[in-house]
Amino acid sequence: MPTTIQVSEATKRLIGTFGTKEDTYETILVRMYDLAVKEQLREFLLSSENTITLDTAIERARKKWRR
């Protein structure tokens, strides 16, 4: 069931620049959503937050598994 969202004319024009004459706003917004999800996943996978260097990991492993 379609719904209505209110956006300014300027925002409507900006959204329209992501599509072609054949695209509906629905199509454009779904495409933008898909791109945003992919970007969030990419940022998550490539994030260096809570990571350590390979050298640090090897050093920790050697300390933990000494013979």
N, C-alpha and C positions, 0 to 999 in steps of 0.2 A: 504494500500500500504506500503510495508516494506521500511524502511530507514536504513541507516548505521550510526552508531556512532563510533567514534574512542576512544579507551581506550588502555592503555598500556597492555602488556602481564601480568604484575603483577596484574593489576586490573581485567583483564579477569579471571585469576586464582582465585582471591578472590571471584568474583561473582560466579564462578563455584562451590565453596565450599558450597554454599547455596542450591544446587540442587543435583539431582541424575543423573545417566547416561541417564535416560529417559527424563529428563527435558530439555526444550530448554532455551536459555538465555531469551527469551520473558517471559516464565513461571516464571523463577527465578526473573526477574526484577519486574514483576507484584506482585509476592508474597512479595518481599521486600518493594514495595510501599505500599501495604495493611498493612503490619506490621508497617511501619513508620506512616501512617495515624492513626492507632489505638493507637500508642504510643503518638502522639501529642494530641489526644483526651483525653487519660488518664492523661497526664501531665496537660492539661487545667482543667479537672474536679477535679483533686486532688491538684491544685495549691492553696496556701494560700495567694496569692497576692490579695490585696484589700479585705481582710476578717477581721472579728472581732471575738472575742471569744464569746461563748454562754453567759457567764456572762455579758459581755459588752452589748450584744444585749438585754438581759433582763433588765438591768439597763436603757438603753435608752428607751425601751418600757414603763417601769414604769414611767419614767419622762414625757414621751409624753402623756400617757393615765392616768394620775392621776385623782382620783375621788374627 
